[in-house]
Amino acid sequence: EADRSKVVFAESLEVSSNSILIGQLAKLLKQNGINIGQNRLFEILRKEGYLMSRGERHNMPTQRSMDMKIMEIKVGTRASSSEGTKSTHTTKITGKGQFYFINKFKSLQQAN
């Protein structure tokens, strides 16, 4: 029971096993005939309102993306001799998000 709060915290940090990084999504899109690289994909996701574009939360999912359950945040820690322990936040695309973005980009490609 004393470790329960630690367990709850650890469980909240877990990200589903089918979530991928945005760079990996760019590769999936390329495999599906959509010629896009990681940097251009980040730019499009910011422009379309899926990622925040400024400040401390740059490239973090917007509330819209979180509500749609197409993105999630992986929280971790990194140890550094100069900065000590630092918290890290990584945007990941969920399985639902992968399906969503592949279909979205394919339909845009077919419209052009």
Number of C-alpha atoms within 10 A of each C-alpha: 6 6 7 9 10 11 12 10 10 12 10 11 13 12 15 13 8 11 22 19 14 21 16 16 22 22 16 16 21 14 10 13 13 16 13 16 16 15 11 12 16 18 13 14 17 19 12 10 14 21 24 18 18 10 7 8 12 12 19 22 25 18 14 13 17 15 11 12 14 21 28 23 19 16 15 13 10 10 10 9 6 6 8 8 11 10 9 11 14 14 18 25 26 21 16 14 20 22 12 14 18 19 14 11 17 14 11 11 12 7 7 5
